[in-house]
């Protein structure tokens, strides 16, 4: 493909990469490894610095990952033939007790393996003066390094998790917008779906002790109901020629109202812990399940739009519905498909959200339709229909997420974030227009 | 007809020693990949009608857009009354006294004639539009033009001819001295064309310079004083109308001698293929019955609004019919949508290819494939290799001129766009093809190719139902002619070889 064309099609990816580079540069700071990575590094250093059979004290604080660190160091050092005198996790007080115990037993030690935080405690740095009888052990801590906060794998997964719902719902919105329509009801359908799924699990599937089957059934029910609402919108649009904006605006109110009625205005949280598998679990290479689902759905949607007859029909209907009809395209069925798909995906989004938050509430998804439309538009899909790309929408969703996340990391206030986000959406579309005019 | 008052048109002298009203010299204009104009000269005097002829792609539209200020020339000069101008926008061109009437009118459909005419230059008193004053001016003008247009109707309800009159009125109100008209007669009936020509002659008498672009050579002889012919972005001829013959015009436009305008064929007509009986819809179609035979071209003709397009749309399922039976090869078809008609083996080449025939923003390939996808699909997936090979085959067979099949179809010239529409139906291998104005807005060379193709189709045993307003085309191509008037068939001509245009016109006016 010609470079100019490539840039035209995927220019937004470039913008996304630049944004990532920018936030990486801004959040570049000192990092210390934690958990397993830190343990591996420390064990290696201990074995290099001390003779076989060295006596080691393992000290870790009580931060996340520290328990893992301590256990791993102890296990690996013992396996390598070192003598671990004690393993301490917690506060300096706990370490002092351990040291006193060793001292009273008349022992001494060669090495203290500590996390970065624990290695910096006064107790450890002043060890030679406070506990002279213990000898002068070397303190080994994991080496620090410089790395952007933004690019830490936890942060990147965090971005993906936060955007999963919006990105999945945006698939359906892209279909609808490509046909020249719009679906304002998706935000309400997210709420309706979350409430339906959570309500079914609480009332029908046995609440806190619900089985996996019951939970799956509840989720499917919620998704199907949302698909039906989408289908109803589609019927109104195709049979009675009511503008999609109006129909889906009405369904937005109906959906939201139904969610409040079903939940009686409350949050539904009587759900088993295992319900969070979809939203918070990570079974495949450490990738969160919601993100895996997102990637699979985008791959399917991309194939649909680029390789399948239905995809061509969707574009044709949006490009010129009359020409499409006179060429034998079943315009009504194609439109109906788009709205049903949008409803189903909004339902799925609601289920994921309920799973992430382990509850269902009618307040979920508030304003999401706008974020979803923003993701589609930032991704280069024209609101006049007939043009647009699935991967563009994915890029758009991630652009929005990256900007939000980057601003969080750099401590931009949430009100300011809204202003920036609004301007970014405008800027992205402006860029698109300028590019087309060229 | 009473003449427009002198105040509307400032009289200028036609003395040849004076600088010409409009003169272009050495105009060059390139677009990415195309040299649209390579040094075109053109002169238009006050009080003359200059016809600009050329095939599609010869550069007429580009030239017109440069005069109208929609494009800026890369090189060359444009002068009005000998004064050099450089138009940066259509507004500047309009201010200099140029009015351009494009084929697609520049009217706001929801506004009335008066509102459209004064759009952007409303007569106001204290911020309020002086409606009455505007209306008086416009109705006086229409009276002088000798035409009747309902001033309170939104323009979308006006006929094409009336909309055109509104455009002309707009030019006159804005005191234009140069009127550029692109294919002004393409959508008019012959009666309306006559009225338009009377008006044009009157404007000419008052000193207006009219630049007139048309593919209809007969009309050029009736209205033009001089003719400039373009080919491939350059001048090939500029001479008074009496110094050139019709055949010479065609030869100069296409750049080679042309043996005949309508290719001959000898196909033996077979049995009836499509039989339509008692077709009705509202007032437009009031009980129409006909048969199209195997290997036959049946022409439907009549005035615009006679119900021709409406009839074929009913046959094709594009509109729901009130009554009527459609049979194909003796079998009654239950056609409720174009999809059913296509499935039964019909194809419709629509009158308006931009609005109904093509998705202009989409690639040529996708437009070509649209009706054929069902057959080029396996389990919902498009067989792209097959699609591509079929497209290549038809690009070659129809000699479609394009640089890249992924190009937007809207970027092609009119003739090539029409070939894409043809290709998509030919690839569908339709048994009955309905051609609604198949050569509208298409140059002579491409017309001939389309005629050849129609002959090949009937030779292969297909049936063609053709609608055309161009009577020479109807007489030259059809095996049989049906004339419609106000939704009814008012006559059938079976001996086409000895039929005349007058005969058709008489039936058309019933």
Contacts between the chains, C-beta under 8 A, distances in Angstrom:
chain1	res1	chain2	res2	distance
A	307	B	381	5.4
A	307	B	382	6.1
A	307	B	384	7.6
A	308	B	377	8.0
A	308	B	380	4.9
A	308	B	381	5.6
A	308	B	382	6.6
A	309	B	373	4.7
A	309	B	374	7.1
A	309	B	377	4.8
A	309	B	380	5.7
A	309	B	381	7.5
A	309	B	382	5.8
A	310	B	380	6.5
A	312	B	366	6.3
A	312	B	369	7.1
A	312	B	370	7.3
A	312	B	373	5.9
A	312	B	382	6.6
A	313	B	373	7.6
A	315	B	359	7.9
A	315	B	362	6.6
A	315	B	366	7.1
A	316	B	359	5.6
A	316	B	362	7.0
A	316	B	366	7.1
A	316	B	370	5.7
A	319	B	359	3.7
A	319	B	360	7.7
A	319	B	361	5.5
A	319	B	362	5.1
A	320	B	355	7.5
A	320	B	356	7.9
A	320	B	358	7.1
A	320	B	359	4.3
A	320	B	360	7.1
A	322	B	355	6.6
A	322	B	356	5.2
A	323	B	350	8.0
A	323	B	355	7.4
A	323	B	356	5.5
A	323	B	357	5.9
A	323	B	358	5.8
A	323	B	359	5.4
A	323	B	370	7.9
A	324	B	359	6.9
A	324	B	370	6.7
A	325	B	318	7.5
A	325	B	337	7.5
A	325	B	338	5.8
A	326	B	316	7.5
A	326	B	318	6.0
A	326	B	338	5.1
A	326	B	348	6.0
A	326	B	350	6.2
A	326	B	356	5.6
A	326	B	357	7.4
A	327	B	338	7.4
A	327	B	342	7.6
A	327	B	370	4.2
A	327	B	371	4.3
A	327	B	424	7.1
A	328	B	338	5.6
A	328	B	339	4.5
A	328	B	342	4.0
A	328	B	343	7.4
A	328	B	370	7.6
A	328	B	371	4.9
A	328	B	374	7.6
A	329	B	339	7.6
A	329	B	370	6.6
A	330	B	337	7.8
A	330	B	339	5.9
A	386	B	359	6.8
A	386	B	361	5.6
A	386	B	362	6.8
A	387	B	361	6.8
